[in-house]
């Protein structure tokens, strides 16, 4: 039976939103107290196109009209509704491009590679008088619960169904799996080992910086937005698998084991959470004893100035300036290299029986294989003539 949209109707019951509650969590709790599923409730009270709206990422939706409707029908201030949305973290956690999908700092719900559901801590839900989902459980850096010292999870631990509110049937609480009905509070997730508590310190550090709007790194006071933009850059650079070298990082072996399992085993559903836990802790490690850990990371992994700055669209000036200071840019022209010198290097490698590549020839000549423009131009010319 098709639902009739009740445009003028206000909400009959309005559960008080929790201080850190996610908008979709509050909406689903309100739908349940009315006796409806989320999709039906939205179709009846909020939008004539409720079925489509409930399947979007409501928490990241940039929709002033939606916020105004919710404020009007619930009698809650517009600011309180907006505060539950992830959009309230704009300019502190991320810089919006007004797109449909969240930026890297926020965990996506519809990702073909990871298939995340909504993350949660079962022990937090068990302690709630009225169980609800927190905003911080959507943040990419938030992969474990510092209070209960366990990893978060994003699905039912009986049938492994992802947590999706629009799939849930109306009940007396927001805690039952949409597929098998198991209570999420009974999920038993992995405990963070004692020697991994550096990762819990990391989460608290990022969370505190987000709340106050800035971080102290070295002698600099940096706006939180800039730090989180750099966080996504450094996490990508750090994710080097078994080749990563990171002195004094306490969880390096655990990170490499996770990477090995990801390569050799099919199921990656829970390991991606732990891998992000390690990567986030690595970023935090680089910001400690700054800039010493940062410089050591660049040197031991043979990273150049170009590796840190090339190809990143949202690079804060603060970070670019610091990289310029501690990792000097290489001269793109370099010393003059002749064609005979490169031909001699190629001949030398062939006589040794070694493979001739742009990297191996550059190593013999003594220059960078991609940055030195003169070398690249001559090497490509020689290869073209041989082909």
C-alpha positions in Angstrom: 0.0 0.0 0.0 1.4 3.4 -1.0 2.0 5.8 1.8 0.3 9.2 1.7 2.6 12.1 2.4 1.4 14.0 5.4 2.9 17.4 4.6 1.2 19.4 7.3 1.6 16.8 10.1 4.1 17.4 12.9 5.9 14.5 14.7 3.7 13.0 17.4 6.7 12.0 19.6 10.1 13.6 19.6 12.9 11.6 21.4 15.4 14.1 22.8 18.6 13.9 20.7 21.8 13.0 22.5 24.7 15.5 22.6 26.8 13.6 20.1 24.0 11.7 18.2 24.1 11.1 14.4 21.1 12.6 12.5 20.2 9.3 10.9 20.2 7.6 14.4 17.8 10.2 15.8 15.5 10.0 12.8 15.4 6.2 13.0 14.6 6.3 16.7 11.8 8.7 16.0 10.5 6.5 13.3 10.4 3.5 15.7 8.5 5.4 18.4 5.9 6.2 15.7 5.7 2.5 14.8 7.3 2.9 11.3 10.5 1.9 9.6 12.8 4.8 8.6 11.7 4.7 4.9 8.0 4.7 5.7 8.3 7.4 8.3 10.2 9.7 5.9 7.6 9.0 3.2 4.8 9.9 5.6 6.1 12.9 7.4 9.2 14.4 5.7 9.3 13.8 1.9 7.1 12.5 -0.8 10.3 10.8 -2.2 11.1 9.2 1.2 12.2 5.8 -0.3 15.0 7.4 -2.2 15.9 9.8 0.6 16.3 7.1 3.2 18.8 5.3 1.0 21.1 8.3 0.6 23.7 9.3 3.2 21.4 11.5 5.2 24.1 12.4 7.7 26.2 14.0 5.0 23.3 15.4 3.0 23.6 19.2 2.3 19.9 20.0 2.5 18.7 23.2 4.2 15.1 22.4 3.3 15.4 19.0 5.1 16.8 20.7 8.2 14.1 23.3 8.2 11.4 20.7 7.8 12.8 18.6 10.7 13.0 21.7 12.9 9.5 22.7 12.1 7.9 19.3 12.7 9.9 18.5 15.8 9.9 22.0 17.4 13.7 21.6 17.9 15.9 24.6 17.0 17.4 24.5 13.5 20.9 24.6 15.0 20.2 21.5 17.0 19.1 19.6 13.9 22.2 20.8 12.0 24.5 19.8 14.8 23.6 16.2 14.4 24.5 16.3 10.7 28.1 15.7 9.6 27.9 19.0 7.8 28.3 20.7 11.1 32.0 19.5 11.0 32.6 21.4 7.8 35.7 23.8 8.1 36.9 21.8 11.1 37.1 18.2 9.8 36.8 18.7 6.1 36.3 21.3 3.4 33.2 20.6 1.4 33.1 20.6 -2.4 29.3 20.4 -2.2 29.3 16.8 -3.5 27.1 13.9 -2.8 29.8 11.7 -1.2 31.8 12.4 1.9 35.5 13.3 1.7 38.3 11.0 2.9 38.1 12.2 6.5 34.6 10.6 6.8 33.9 6.9 6.4 31.8 6.2 3.4 28.7 3.9 3.7 28.5 2.8 0.1 32.0 1.8 -0.9 32.4 -1.1 -3.4 35.9 -2.0 -2.0 35.1 -2.0 1.8 31.3 -2.3 2.0 31.2 -0.5 5.3 28.1 -0.4 7.4 27.5 2.1 10.2 30.3 1.6 12.8 29.5 1.1 16.5 30.8 0.1 19.9 28.6 -2.7 21.4 29.6 -1.8 24.9 28.6 1.9 24.4 25.2 0.7 23.2 24.9 -1.6 26.2 25.5 1.3 28.6 23.0 3.7 26.9 19.6 4.3 28.5 18.3 4.8 24.9 20.9 3.3 22.5 22.0 5.6 19.7 24.8 6.0 17.2 27.5 8.6 17.7 28.8 11.1 15.1 32.4 10.2 15.8 31.8 6.6 14.7 31.6 8.0 11.1 35.1 9.7 11.4 37.8 7.8 9.5 40.3 8.2 12.4 37.8 6.7 14.9 38.4 3.0 14.7 38.3 1.9 18.3 36.5 3.0 21.5 39.0 4.6 23.9 36.6 4.1 26.8 36.1 0.4 26.4 39.4 -0.3 24.6 37.8 -2.4 21.8 37.8 -2.1 18.1 34.6 -0.8 16.5 32.6 -3.0 14.2 30.2 -2.2 11.4 28.0 -5.3 11.2 26.1 -8.1 13.1 28.4 -10.7 14.5 26.0 -13.5 14.0 25.0 -13.2 10.3 27.6 -10.5 9.3 24.9 -8.2 7.9 26.0 -4.6 7.6 24.3 -2.0 9.9 21.9 -0.1 7.7 19.1 1.9 9.4 16.7 1.9 6.5 16.7 -1.9 6.5 15.7 -2.2 10.2 12.2 -3.2 11.3 10.5 -1.0 13.9 11.3 -2.1 17.5 11.6 -0.7 21.0 15.3 0.2 20.5 17.9 0.8 17.8 19.8 -2.3 18.5 18.6 -5.2 16.4 20.1 -6.6 13.2 17.9 -6.1 10.2 18.5 -9.6 8.9 18.6 -12.0 11.9 17.3 -9.8 14.7 20.3 -10.3 17.0 21.0 -7.6 19.6 24.0 -5.5 18.6 24.9 -5.1 22.3 25.8 -8.8 22.4 28.5 -8.4 19.7 31.9 -9.3 21.0 34.6 -7.3 19.1 38.3 -7.7 19.4 40.0 -6.0 22.4 42.8 -3.6 21.6 46.0 -5.2 23.0 47.8 -3.4 25.8 50.8 -2.8 23.6 48.5 -1.1 21.1 47.2 1.6 23.4 49.3 4.1 21.4 46.5 3.9 18.9 43.9 4.8 21.5 45.9 7.8 22.5 45.9 8.7 18.8 42.1 8.7 18.6 41.8 10.9 21.7 44.4 13.3 20.3 42.5 13.7 17.0 39.1 13.9 18.8 40.4 16.6 21.2 41.9 18.6 18.4 38.7 18.5 16.4 36.6 19.7 19.4 38.9 22.6 20.1 39.4 23.5 16.4 43.2 23.4 16.4 46.3 21.2 17.1 49.7 22.1 18.5 52.4 20.5 16.3 56.0 21.4 17.2 55.8 25.1 17.9 52.9 25.8 15.6 49.2 26.2 16.4 47.4 24.6 13.3 43.8 24.8 12.4 42.2 21.4 12.7 41.0 21.4 9.1 44.5 21.7 7.8 45.7 18.8 10.0 42.9 16.5 8.9 43.7 17.3 5.2 47.3 16.4 5.8 46.2 13.3 7.7 44.7 11.9 4.5 47.9 12.7 2.6 50.2 11.1 5.1 48.0 8.0 5.6 48.3 7.4 1.8 52.1 7.8 1.9 52.5 5.6 5.0 50.4 2.7 3.5 53.5 1.0 2.0 52.9 -2.5 3.2 55.9 -4.7 4.0 58.3 -2.1 2.6 57.4 0.5 5.2 60.2 1.6 7.6 59.1 3.6 10.6 61.6 3.7 13.5 60.2 3.5 17.1 56.6 2.9 15.9 55.2 0.3 18.4 52.7 -1.4 16.0 54.7 -1.7 12.8 54.8 -5.5 12.8 51.0 -5.7 13.4 50.4 -3.4 10.5 52.6 -5.5 8.2 50.7 -8.7 9.3 47.4 -7.1 8.4 48.8 -6.1 5.0 50.0 -9.7 4.4 46.6 -11.1 5.3 44.9 -8.6 3.0 47.0 -9.9 0.1 46.7 -13.6 0.8 43.2 -14.0 2.2 39.8 -13.2 0.6 37.9 -11.8 3.6 38.9 -8.3 4.6 35.8 -7.1 6.3 37.2 -6.5 9.8 40.9 -6.2 8.9 40.2 -2.9 7.1 39.2 -1.3 10.5 42.3 -2.5 12.2 44.5 -1.4 9.3 43.0 2.2 9.5 43.7 2.0 13.2 47.4 1.5 12.6 47.6 4.1 9.7 46.0 6.7 11.9 48.5 5.9 14.7 51.3 6.3 12.3 50.2 9.8 11.3 50.1 10.7 15.0 53.6 9.2 15.4 54.9 11.5 12.6 53.5 14.5 14.5 55.3 13.5 17.7 58.8 14.8 18.4 58.2 16.9 15.3 60.0 17.2 12.9 62.4 14.4 13.8 60.0 11.5 13.2 58.9 13.1 10.0 62.4 13.6 8.7 63.3 10.0 9.6 60.3 8.6 7.8 61.2 10.5 4.6 64.9 9.5 4.7 64.5 5.8 5.6 61.7 5.3 2.9 63.7 7.3 0.2 60.9 9.9 -0.1 61.6 13.1 -1.9 60.0 16.5 -1.7 57.9 15.7 -4.7 56.4 12.6 -3.0 54.9 14.8 -0.3 53.6 17.6 -2.5 52.9 16.3 -6.0 49.3 15.4 -7.0 47.5 16.5 -3.9 44.6 18.9 -4.5 44.0 20.1 -0.9 47.4 20.7 0.5 47.5 23.4 3.2 50.1 26.1 2.8 51.3 25.3 6.3 52.2 21.8 5.3 53.8 22.8 2.0 55.9 25.4 3.9 57.1 22.9 6.4 58.0 20.3 3.8 60.0 22.9 1.9 61.9 23.6 5.1 62.7 20.0 6.3 62.8 18.2 2.9 64.6 20.4 0.4 63.3 20.2 -3.2 65.6 18.5 -5.6 67.0 20.5 -8.5 64.8 19.5 -11.5 67.6 20.4 -13.9 70.5 19.0 -12.0 74.0 18.7 -13.4 74.2 18.4 -17.2 74.1 14.8 -18.4 75.3 13.8 -21.9 73.8 11.2 -24.2 77.1 9.3 -24.2 77.0 9.1 -20.4 73.6 7.5 -20.6 74.5 5.1 -23.4 77.6 4.1 -21.4 75.4 3.3 -18.4 73.1 1.2 -20.5 76.1 -0.7 -22.0 77.5 -1.3 -18.5 74.2 -2.8 -17.2 73.9 -5.1 -20.3 77.5 -6.3 -19.7 76.6 -7.2 -16.1 73.5 -9.0 -17.3 71.2 -6.6 -15.3 67.9 -5.4 -16.4 68.0 -2.0 -18.2 65.3 0.3 -16.9 64.9 4.0 -16.4 65.5 3.6 -12.7 68.6 1.3 -13.0 70.2 3.6 -15.6 69.6 6.7 -13.4 71.2 4.9 -10.5 74.4 4.3 -12.5 74.4 7.8 -13.9 73.8 9.3 -10.4 70.5 11.2 -10.8 66.8 11.0 -10.0 65.0 8.8 -12.6 62.0 11.1 -13.0 62.8 14.5 -11.6 66.0 15.2 -13.7 64.4 16.5 -16.9 67.6 16.3 -19.0 68.1 12.6 -18.1 64.4 11.7 -18.8 64.4 13.4 -22.2 67.7 11.7 -23.4 66.7 8.3 -22.0 63.4 8.3 -23.8 65.0 9.4 -27.0 67.4 6.5 -26.9 64.7 4.0 -26.1 62.6 5.4 -28.9 65.4 4.9 -31.4 66.0 1.3 -30.2 62.3 0.5 -30.6 
